[in-house]
Amino acid sequence: MKIAISSMGRDLDAQIEPRFGRCAYFVVVDTDDMSFEAFDNENIALGGGAGIQAAQFVASKGANVVITGNCGPNAVRTLSAAGVEVIVGQKGTIRETIDNYKKGNLKSTIGPNVSDHYGMGGDTPMDASPAQPPGFGKGMGRKAFKGERFST
């Protein structure tokens, strides 16, 4: 079985990257013999759609399972459509996480654990209780409604 893990490094002793779509690397591990391949995440700097592109990439590498820290709704939908199991909320090394998976200690999810555009900064996980609304004080401004004008 092949497991794709969002990673901060290129080997089995690397830490899991908490962001799926904007991680530095994907390490794809064959759990039968623990052989692996590391891939640069070419979607890290996309303005949008990084999660979808990352999901399509790992599915194209034959991954049956994705293990990551956080995964948004578009990536989860894309992975689910490809038949890829998703496990979120993980941290530690890739080697430790694979061992935990083999022991049956990890549970898959059917939904995201962060909102859209999580990895772009300023967002919080869906289960967190932010002191301020997402984007507050981050220069995002207020959008005008149709027909509304801002005066200076």
Order of alpha helices (4+ residues) and beta strands (2+ residues): beta-beta-beta-alpha-beta-alpha-beta-alpha
